[in-house]
Amino acid sequence: MVLLRMDDIPKIEKAKSSRSSCRTCKQKIIKDIYRIGIPYQFTKPDGDKIISYGWHHPECVPFSSIPAVLNIINEDLVIDPEDKEDIISSINKTEEEQETILKQPYIELSKSSRGKCQKCEEKIKKDVYRVAEPSEVELEDGRKFFSNKFSHLKCFLDSTSNTSVIFKQLIGTSLKRKTIASRAEAELLEKRLSKIIKTEGSTEEVLRLIGDDPIKVDTLKTLAKEKGIDFDLVKKVIEKALLQGTLFELKPGLIQKM
């Protein structure tokens, strides 16, 4: 059995590729950003035990390893002072903050086409944005781990009552977990989803907008624009017949009661 030695200390370096994954958040560590290696014992196929390293984003370093990692960073004379300050800032968090991040929903690209959306029950295609909702699972032996439920990003936002706020929270968590690589990617995603972000996604507000009486489509469009409600959402509510059980449909020039 190989024991951790005094020289088996954490490592800090820039990722040489984008192949390694963070042991905490399970996401890829992008090439040329700093990663932290925490030593652990690894058993080879022949039974020999060696020291290997589990890689982490700076903000994902396990709480118990933070003191040793900070010592290494402070002693490293190669890291640029500004980079060192950013890394230390990322690491200096409480255990509660780290656990909170791991429990929050986040955005990522779908890794396959096998998953099904929890909202619409349709398949989520590979390489499209989806929302992962972590939930803690406890096994009979007491071990705990996080399992994700997935939704299309649009379906997830449509199910919320405050779309713009929820979207910003998703972006913030995704940046911390590195499932969105940069602020530039977040801004591009926000631009693509501007119609979703602008509407609050409130079915109740749409129902109040429609009312009980027939209304001209042009008038309804004007009202929706004034209220900041995406007209696609208005049509969706009407098409799904969500007006207190009374069916409505779009007719030429009118929202006509059936």
Order of alpha helices (4+ residues) and beta strands (2+ residues): beta-beta-beta-alpha-alpha-alpha-beta-beta-beta-alpha-alpha-alpha-alpha-alpha-beta-alpha-alpha-beta-beta
